[in-house]
């Protein structure tokens, strides 16, 4: 059974504006399935996993495109990046035809890729101005529950409206951590694959197909260890020297490998908020795994009960909330790095998330317990920015929105889309 993705409407909207769209995302999160659902009955579909198609694309890109025509879906485009130059030529030629005939442009190519690291330069050089780019991630909580996803708005009045509609979606702490433990990979969520077997294969496939060309062959074992070390530091500030020392690599290699994880959608780096007011802000980003199930597997937690009771439970709960906010942004074709930040200064005052708009800053704390004490104690530091401060939120596992004081409220985690 097909599970609808929140990004479907975004894909259709972007497809109306460009002759080519590129859909990025980690392996096995449902890119091909979603594209097939939207375009499969009208577009020819070719996957470059097929050796014969890939051989033709590599050796004669022009003939490959001529023989398949358009509209065309090309899956795993990163395997033959030299196709991008030829796609540019076809698009430019067709654009001229449409212009002379005064016809409306159409979508010609849908490209999917699981390794943005390899494709970024090619897309920016060959298809600049000709393609729309869309990010996808594993299932969000809303998608898993079949809810219609709404763009998250931290405004209290909007959250109260959502609460009235979604009361039946409350989950106990036990259920929340079961959800965190399973994660959002489609095959694991739907029960098509046994969780541990799936993730073991996933890590091996990711390294073999996406990473091997980017690192020395002799470093594969170190890279496996590296991923696990990063997983153990989810929801923490990223210190390259600490990770490098733990893995036994130099800092330069560590930075490159972090970049590989980020561009392939495995992790998200949350940047500190900088407003050029003080040099006392810590500049290191915080690292979050995008799929909590994969993160828990790499950390070797055997079940959700132990995960909920372990010393990392708060870090996993925070990772879950941040990853859900990032997925929500992707679903509406927004860049989360434009409005999601964190705050920490040298006095160790920290706020988990700052939701920043041109008009105001909304502070958000994330706590794995229920009604945590003194969760809003650092919100007052934001007054130095001379911006409107939105009603503060403390995300926890409570059942309903409740006031803490006149400036802050508890927010149930189920209201995070």
LONU-460721 format. One record per residue: residue in three letters; x, y, z of N, C-alpha, C, O in turn. Coordinates in steps of 0.2 Angstrom, whole numbers, plus 5000, padded with zeros to 4 digits. Layout:
BEGIN
AlaXYZXYZXYZXYZ/...
***
This chain:
BEGIN
Unk500449945000500050005000500450065000500950075004/Unk500350114996500750174995500550225001499950235002/Unk501050245004500950295010501050365007501650385005/Unk500550415007500650475004501150515008501250515014/Unk501550555004502150595007501850665007501550695002/Unk502050705012501850775013502150815007501950875005/Unk502750795004503050834999502750824992502950864987/Unk502250784991501950774985501750844982501850854976/Unk501350884985501150944983501650994981501651034976/Unk502250994985502851034983503151014977503351054973/Unk503150944976503450924970503050944964503350964959/Unk502450934964501950954959502051034957502051054951/Unk502051074963502151144962502751164958502751204954/Unk503351134961503951154958503951124951504251164946/Unk503651074949503651044942503351094937503451084931/Unk502851134940502551184935502951244933502851274929/Unk503551244937503951304936504651294932504951344930/Unk504851234931505451214929505451154923504951114924/Unk505851154918505851104914506151044917506150984914/Unk506551044923506850994926506851004933506851054936/Unk506650944937506750944944507150894947507250834944/Unk507550904952507950864955507750844962507650894966/Unk507650784964507450764970508050724974508250674972/Unk508250754979508850724983508550694989507950704991/Unk508950644992508750614998509150554999509450524995/Unk509250535006509650475007509350415004508750415001/Unk509650355003509450295000508850275004508750275010/Unk508350245000507850205003507350235007507050215012/Unk507250305006506750345010506150355005505650395008/Unk506050324999505450324996505450374990504950394987/Unk506050404988506050454982505750414976505350444973/Unk506050364974505750324968505050314968504650314963/Unk504850284974504150264975503650324974503150324971/Unk503850384977503450444976503450474969502950494967/Unk504050474966504050494959503650454955503250474950/Unk503650384956503250344952502550354953502150354948/Unk502350364959501650384961501350444957500850444954/Unk501850494957501550564954501650554946501150584943/Unk502150534944502350534936502350474933502350474926/Unk502250414936502450354933501950334927502150294922/Unk501350354927500850334922500950384916500650364911/Unk501350434916501450484911502150484908502250504903/Unk502650464912503350474911503650404910503550364914/Unk504150404905504550344905505050354911505250404912/Unk505150294914505650284919506250244918506150184916/Unk506850274919507450234918507850244924507950294927/Unk508150184926508550184932509250174930509450124926/Unk509750214933510450204931510750144935511350134935/Unk510350114939510550054942510649994937510949944938/Unk510250004932510249954926510949964922511050014920/Unk511249904922511949914919511949934912512349964909/Unk511449904908511449924901511249994900511550034896/Unk510750024903510650094903511150134905511350184902/Unk511550114910512050154913512650154908512950204907/Unk512750104905513350094900513150144894513650184892/Unk512550144892512450194886512450264888512750304885/Unk512250274894512250344897512950374898513050434896/Unk513350324900514050344901514450354894514850404894/Unk514350314890514750314883514450354878514750374873/Unk513750364878513450404873512850444876512250424875/Unk512950494880512350524883511850554878511250554880/Unk512050574873511550604868511150554865510550564865/Unk511350494864510950434861510550414867509950394865/Unk510750414873510350394879509750434879509150404880/Unk509850504879509250544879508750544873508150544874/Unk509050534867508650534861508250464861507650464859/Unk508550414863508150344863507650344868507150304868/Unk507750384874507150384879506650434878506150434881/Unk506850494875506450544874506250584880506650574885/Unk505750624880505550654886504750664886504550664880/Unk504350664891504650674898504950604900504750554899/Unk505450614905505850554907506050564914506250614916/Unk505950514918506150504925506850464925506850414922/Unk507350494927508050464928508150454935508350504939/Unk508150394937508350374944509050364945509450334941/Unk509350384951510050374953510450414948510950384945/Unk510350474947510650514942511450524944511850544939/Unk511550524950512250534952512750484949513350494949/Unk512450424947512950374944513250394937513750374935/Unk512850444934513150464927513050544927512650564924/Unk513450574931513350654931513550684925513350744923/Unk513850654920514050684913513350694909513350724904/Unk512850654911512150664908511950734909511550764904/Unk512150774914511850834915512050894910511550934908/Unk512650884907512750934901512350924895512050964892/Unk512150854894511750844888511050864889510650884885/Unk510850854896510150874897510050944897509550974894/Unk510550984898510551054898510451074890510051124889/Unk510851044886510751054879510051044876509751084872/Unk509750984878509050974876508551024879508151044875/Unk508651044885508151084888508251154884507751184883/Unk508851174883508951244880508651244873508351294870/Unk508751184869508451184862507751184863507351214858/Unk507451144867506651144868506351214870505851234868/Unk506751244874506551314877506451364871505951394871/Unk506951354867506951404861506351384856505951434854/Unk506151324856505551304852504951324855504551354851/Unk504851324861504251344865504251424864503651444863/Unk504751454865504751524865504551554858504151594857/Unk504751524852504551544846503851524844503551564841/Unk503651474847502951454846502451484851501851474851/Unk502751524856502351554861501951504865501351514866/Unk502251444867501951394871502251394878502751414879/Unk501851364882502051364889502551304890502451254887/Unk503051314893503551264895503251204899502751214902/Unk503551144898503351084901503851054905504451074904/Unk503751014910504250974914504450924909504150884906/Unk505150924908505450874904505750814907505750754905/Unk506150834913506550784916506450784924506350834927/Unk506350724927506350714934506950674936506950614934/Unk507350704940508050674941508050654949507850704953/Unk508150594951508250584958508950554959509250524955/Unk509250574965509850564967509950554975509650584979/Unk510350504977510450494984511150514986511250514992/Unk511550544982512150574984512250644981512550654976/Unk512050694985512150764983512850784983513050834979/Unk513250754987513950764987514250764980514650814978/Unk514050714976514350704969514050754964514350774959/Unk513450774966513050804960513050884961512850914956/Unk513150914967513050984968513351024963513051074960/Unk514051014961514351054957514051054950513951104946/Unk513950984948513650974941512951014940512851044935/Unk512551004945511851044945511951114945511651144941/Unk512351144949512451214949512751244943512651294941/Unk513151204939513551224933513151214927513051254923/Unk512851154927512451134920511751154920511451174915/Unk511451154926510651154926510451224930509851224932/Unk510951264931510751324935510151364931510251374925/Unk509651384935509051414932508651374928508151394925/Unk508751304927508351264923508051204927507651174925/Unk508251204934507951154938507751174945508051214947/Unk507251144947507051154954507351094958507251034956/Unk507551114964507851064969507351044975507151094978/Unk507250984976506850964982507150914986507450864984/Unk507150924993507450884998506950835000506350855002/Unk507050775001506650725004507050685010507650685010/Unk506650665015506950625020506450565022506050555018/Unk506650535027506250475029505550495031505450555032/Unk505150455033504450465035504450515041504850505046/Unk504050565041503950605046503450575051503050525049/Unk503350595057502850575061502150575058501750535059/Unk501950635055501350645052501250595047500650575046/Unk501750585043501650535037501450465040501050435037/Unk501850445045501750385048501050375051500750315051/Unk500750425053500050425056499550445051498950445053/Unk499750455045499250475040498850545041498350555038/Unk499250585044498950655045499150695039499650685036/Unk498750745038498850795033499350845036499250885041/Unk499950855034500550895037500350965035500250985030/Unk500451005041500451075040501151105042501551075046/Unk501251165039501951195040501951215047501451255050/Unk502451195051502451215058502551295059502951325056/Unk502051315063502051385065502151395073501651365076/Unk502651425076502751425083502251475086502251485092/Unk501851505082501351555085500851515090500551475087/Unk500751545096500351505101499651495098499351445099/Unk499351545095498651545093498551495088498051455088/Unk499051485083499051435078499151365081498851315079/Unk499551355086499651295090499051275093498851215094/Unk498651315096498051305100497551275095497151235097/Unk497551305089497051275084497251205082496751165081/Unk497851195081498051125079497951075085497751025084/Unk497951095091497851055097497151035097496950975098/Unk496651075095495951065095495751005090495350965090/Unk496151005084496050965079496450895080496150845077/Unk496950895084497350835084497450795091497950765092/Unk496950805095496950785102497050705102497450675106/Unk496750675097496750595097497450575095497550515095/Unk497950615093498650595091499150595097499750575096/Unk498850605103499350605109499650535110499250485109/Unk500250525111500550465113500950465120501150525122/Unk500950415123501250405129502050415128502250405123/Unk502350425134503150425133503350355130503850355126/Unk503050305132503250235130503150235122503650205118/Unk502650255120502450255113502950305109503150285103/Unk503050355112503550405108504250375107504450385102/Unk504450345112505150315111505150245107505650235104/Unk504550215107504450165102504550195095504850165090/Unk504250245094504250285087504950305086505150295080/Unk505350335091506050355090506450295088506850295084/Unk506350235091506750175090506650145083507150125080/Unk506050145081505950125074506150165069506450145064/Unk506050235070506250285065505750285059505250265059/Unk506050315054505550335048505750305041505450315036/Unk506150255041506350215035505750175033505450135037/Unk505450185027504850155025504850085026504350055028/Unk505350045024505349975025505249945032504949895033/Unk505549985036505549965043504849985046504549945050/Unk504650045045504050065047503450025045502950005049/Unk503450005039502849955037502949885038502549845037/Unk503549865041503649795043503849755037503849695038/Unk504049785032504349745026504949715028505149665025/Unk505349745032506049725034506149725041505849765045/Unk506449675044506649665051507149725053507649735049/Unk507049765058507349825059508149815059508449845055/Unk508449775063509149765064509449745057510049765055/Unk509149695054509449665048509449725042509849725039/Unk508849765042508849815038509349865039509749885034/Unk509449895045509949945046510649915045511149955042/Unk510849855046511449825045511649825037512149845035/Unk511149805033511149815026511249885024511549895019/Unk510849925027510849995025511450025025511750065021/Unk511850015031512450045032512950025027513350055024/Unk512949955026513449925021513349955014513749965011/Unk512649955012512549985005512750055005512950075000/Unk512550095010512750165010513550175009513750215005/Unk513950135012514650145012514850125005515250155002/Unk514550065003514750034996514650074990515050084986/Unk514050104990513750144984513850214985513950254979/Unk513850244991513850324991514550344994514750404992/Unk514850304997515450335001516150304998516650344998/Unk516150244995516750214994517150254989517750264989/Unk516850294984517250334979517550394982517950434979/Unk517250414988517450474991517950474997518250514999/Unk518150404999518650395004519150345001518950304996/Unk519650335005520150285003519850215004519450205010/Unk519950165000519650095001519850075008519550035011/Unk520450085010520750065016520350095022520550075028/Unk519950145021519650185027518950165028518650195032/Unk518750115024518050095025517850075032517350095035/Unk518250035035518150015042518150065047517750075052/Unk518550115046518650175050517950215049517750245054/Unk517750225043517150255042516550225045516150265048/Unk516450165045515950135049515950155056515450165059/Unk516550155059516650165066516450245067516150265072/Unk516650285062516550355062515850375063515550415067/Unk515350335059514650345059514350335066513950375068/Unk514650275069514350265075514550315081514250335085/Unk515250335080515450385085515050455084514850485089/Unk514850475078514450535077513750515080513450565083/Unk513450455079512850445082512750455089512350475092/Unk513350435092513350435100513350515102513350525108/Unk513550555097513550625099512950665096512950725096/Unk512450635094511850665092511550715097511550695103/Unk511350775095511150825099511650865103511550895108/Unk512250855101512850885104513150935100513050925094/Unk513550975103513951025098514450975095514750935097/Unk514650995089515150965084515850985086515951045084/Unk516250945088516950955090517350905085517450845087/Unk517650935080517950885075518550855078518650795077/Unk518950895083519550855086519350805090519650755090/Unk518750805094518550755098518350695094518550635096/Unk518050695089517850645085518450615081518450555081/Unk518850655078519450635075519850585080520150535078/Unk519950615086520350575090520050505092520350455093/Unk519350505093519050445094519050395089519150335090/Unk519050415082519050375077519850355075519950305072/Unk520250405076520950385074521150415067521450385063/Unk520850475066520950505059521150585061521050605066/Unk521350615056521550685057520850735056520350705053/Unk520950795058520350835058520150855051519550865050/Unk520550865047520350875040519950815037519450835034/Unk520150755038519750705036519050695039518550685036/Unk519050715046518450715050517950765047517350755046/Unk518250825045517750875042517450855035516950865034/Unk517950825031517650795025517150745026516650745022/Unk517250695031516750645032516050675034515550645033/Unk516150725039515550755041515150785035514550785035/Unk515550815031515250845025514850795021514350805018/Unk515150735020514850675016514150655020513650645016/Unk514150655026513550635030513050685029512450665028/Unk513250745029512750805029512450805022511850805021/Unk512850805017512650815010512250755007511850755003/Unk512350695010511950635009511350625013510950575013/Unk511250675017510550675021510550635027510050625030/Unk511150605029511150565035511150605042510750585047/Unk511450665042511450715048511250775045511250795040/Unk511050815050510850895049511250935054511350915060/Unk511550985052511951025056511551095058511451135054/Unk511451095064511051155067511551215069511951195073/Unk511551265066511951325067511751365073511251375074/Unk512251395076512151445081511851505078512051525073/Unk511451545082511151605080511751655081511951665086/Unk511851695075512351745075511951815073511751815067/Unk512051865077511751925074512251985075512052045075/Unk512851965075513452015075513352065081513552125080/Unk513152035086513052075092513552065097513852105101/Unk513751995098514251975103514651925100514451885097/Unk515351925102515751875100515851825106516251775105/Unk515351825110515351775115514951715114514851665118/Unk514651715108514251655105514751595103515151605100/Unk514551535105514951475103514751465096514151475093/Unk515251455092515151445084515151375082514951375076/Unk515151325086515151255083514451245082513951265086/Unk514251205076513551185075513451125080513851095083/Unk512751105080512551045084512350995078512151015073/Unk512550935080512450885075511850835077511750825083/Unk511350825072510750785073510750735068510750745062/Unk510550665069510450615064509750635062509250645066/Unk509650625055508950635052508450575053507850585053/Unk508750515055508250465056508450435063509050405064/Unk508050435068508150415074508250335075508650315079/Unk507950305070508050235070508750205069509050165072/Unk508950245063509650225061510150245067510650215068/Unk510050305070510450325075510450275081510950265084/Unk509850255083509850205089510150145087510450105091/Unk510150125081510450055079511250065079511550025082/Unk511450125077512150135077512450145084513050125085/Unk512050165089512250165096512150105099512250095105/Unk511850055096511749985098511249975104511349935109/Unk510750025104510250015109509749955107509549955101/Unk509649905111509249845109508549855108508249815105/Unk508249895112507549905112507349975114507750015117/Unk506649995113506450055115506450075122506550125124/Unk506350015126506250025133506950055136506950095140/Unk507450015134508150035136508350105134508650145137/Unk508150125128508250185125507950245129508250295130/Unk507350225131506950275135507250295142507150345145/Unk507550245145507850245151508550265152508850265157/Unk508950265146509650275146509850345147509450395146/Unk510450355147510750425148510650465142510650525142/Unk510550435136510450475130509750485128509650515123/Unk509250465133508550475131508450555129508050565124/Unk508650595133508550665131508850685125508550725121/Unk509450665123509750675116509350645111509250685106/Unk509050585112508650555106507950595106507750605100/Unk507650615111507050655111507150725107506750745103/Unk507750755109507950815105508050805098507850845094/Unk508350755096508550735089507850725086507750745080/Unk507450685089506750675086506350735084506150745079/Unk506350785089506050845088506350885082506050915078/Unk507050895083507350935077507250905071507150935066/Unk507350835070507350805064506550815061506550825055/Unk506050815065505450825063505350895060504950905055/Unk505650945063505551015061505951015054505651055050/Unk506450985053506850985047506450955041506350985036/Unk506150895043505750865038505150905036504950905030/Unk504850935041504250985039504451035035504151055030/Unk505051065036505351115031505451095024505251125019/Unk505751035024505851005017505150995013505151005007/Unk504650965017504050955014503751015011503351005006/Unk503851075013503651135010504151175006504051235005/Unk504651135004505251165000505551225003505651275000/Unk505651225010505951275014506651255016506751195017/Unk507051305017507751285019507751295027507751355029/Unk507851245031507751255038508351295041508351315046/Unk508951295037509451335040509351405039509751445042/Unk508851425036508651495036508251525042508251585043/Unk507951475046507551495052507651455058507351475063/Unk508051395058508151355064508851365066509351355062/Unk508951385072509551395075509551375082509051355085/Unk510151375086510151365093510551415096510951455092/Unk510551425103510951475106511351445112511051405115/Unk511951465112512351445118512951495118513251515113/Unk513051525124513651565125514151545130514051485132/Unk514651575131515251555135515051555142515451525146/Unk514451575144514251575151513851505152513451495157/Unk513751465146513451405146512651415147512351365148/Unk512451475145511751475144511551455137511851475132/Unk511051415137510851375130510151375129509751365134/Unk509951385123509251365121509251325115509651335110/Unk508851265116508951215111508751235104509151225099/Unk508251275103508051295096507851375096507451395101/Unk508051415092507751475090507451475083507751455078/Unk506851485083506451495077506451565075506051605078/Unk506851585070506951655069506551675062506651645057/Unk506151725062505951755057506151835056506451855061/Unk506051865051506251935051505851975056506152035058/Unk505351955059504951995064505151975071505152025075/Unk505251915072505351895079505751835080505951795075/Unk505951815086506351755088505851715093505651745098/Unk505751655092505451615097505851565100506151525096/Unk505951565106506351515109506051445111505451445113/Unk506351395110506051325111506551285114507051275112/Unk506351255120506651205124506351135123505751135122/Unk506851085123506551015122506750975128507350965129/Unk506250945131506350905137506050835136505450835135/Unk506350785138506050715137505550705142505150655142/Unk505550735148505150725154504450755153504250785147/Unk504150765158503450795158503550855163503750845169/Unk503250915161503350975166504050985169504050985175/Unk504550985165505250995168505251065171504951115170/Unk505751065176505851125181506351175177506851155175/Unk506151235178506651295176506851285168507451305167/Unk506351255164506551245157506651315153506951315148/Unk506351365156506351435152506851485155506851535154/Unk507251455159507751505163508151545159508351605161/Unk508351525153508851555148508451605143508851635139/Unk507851595143507451635138507551715138507551745133/Unk507751735144507851805144508451835141508451895140/Unk508951795140509551815136509451845129509851885127/Unk508851825126508751845120508551925119508551955114/Unk508451955125508252025125508752065122508652125119/Unk509352045122509952085119509952095112510252135109/Unk509452055108509452065101509052115099508952125093/Unk508652145103508152205101507752185096507552225091/Unk507452125096506952095092506352075096506452065102/Unk505752065093505152045097505351975099505551935094/Unk505151955105505251885107504551855107504151875111/Unk504551795103503851765103503751725110504251715114/Unk503151705111502951655116503451595117503451555112/Unk503851585122504251535122503851465123503351465126/Unk504151415120503851345120504351295124504951295122/Unk504051255128504451195130504151135128503651115130/Unk504451095123504151035120504350975125504950965126/Unk503850945127503850885131503350835130502950845125/Unk503250785134502750735133502050745137501750705138/Unk501950815138501250825141500650815136500750805130/Unk500050815139499450795135499150855131498850855126/Unk499350915134498950975131499451035132499851035136/Unk499351095128499651155129499451185136498851195137/Unk499951205140499851235146500351285148500851285146/Unk500051335151500451395153500951385158500851345163/Unk501651405157502151405162502151465166502151475172/Unk502151525162502051585165501751635159501551605154/Unk501751695160501451735155501851735148501651765143/Unk502451715148502951715142503051645139503451645134/Unk502851595142503051525140502551475141502151485146/Unk502451425137501951375137502351305136502851295132/Unk502051255139502251185138501851165131501251185130/Unk502251135127501951105120502051035120502551005120/Unk501450995119501550925118501950905112501850935106/Unk502350855112502750835106502350815100502550825095/Unk501750795101501350765096501150825091500850815086/Unk501150885094501050945089501650965085501551015081/Unk502150935086502750945081502650905075502550845076/Unk502550935069502350895063502850845061502750805056/
***
